[in-house]
Amino acid sequence: MSTDIPAAVRRALDAIDQLDNDAFAAAFAEDGYVDDWGRQFRGHGQIRSWSDNELIGKRATFTGTEVSTPGNPITLLTQVGGDGFNGPSHFTFDVQGDRIASMTITA
């Protein structure tokens, strides 16, 4: 994986690897959000709940992760596995300061 990934995004990816839902939500700004194919989940409580039902709670794994669009926002292409969705996905992160402002998931 590229070293050009912002620290906040790395914290979120590490939290996914460690199945740590609290650390995942903490990587986001207080008013940050996840956009999962048009469904938005804003704030730590909603992000934690979404992740419990769709990501970390489904023991998601990311493999073969690479930067497909560098900069800010940064887009990562990864192969998602686990007990939920399985397949390739793009995750676009907008980072503001030391936190993620948004994470948008697309094909």
Secondary structure as GFF3:
##gff-version 3
##sequence-region A 1 107
A	DSSP	alpha_helix	7	17	.	.	.	ID=ss1
A	DSSP	alpha_helix	21	26	.	.	.	ID=ss2
A	DSSP	beta_strand	28	36	.	.	.	ID=ss3
A	DSSP	beta_strand	39	42	.	.	.	ID=ss4
A	DSSP	alpha_helix	43	54	.	.	.	ID=ss5
A	DSSP	three_ten_helix	56	58	.	.	.	ID=ss6
A	DSSP	beta_strand	61	69	.	.	.	ID=ss7
A	DSSP	beta_strand	74	81	.	.	.	ID=ss8
A	DSSP	beta_strand	87	96	.	.	.	ID=ss9
A	DSSP	beta_strand	99	106	.	.	.	ID=ss10
###
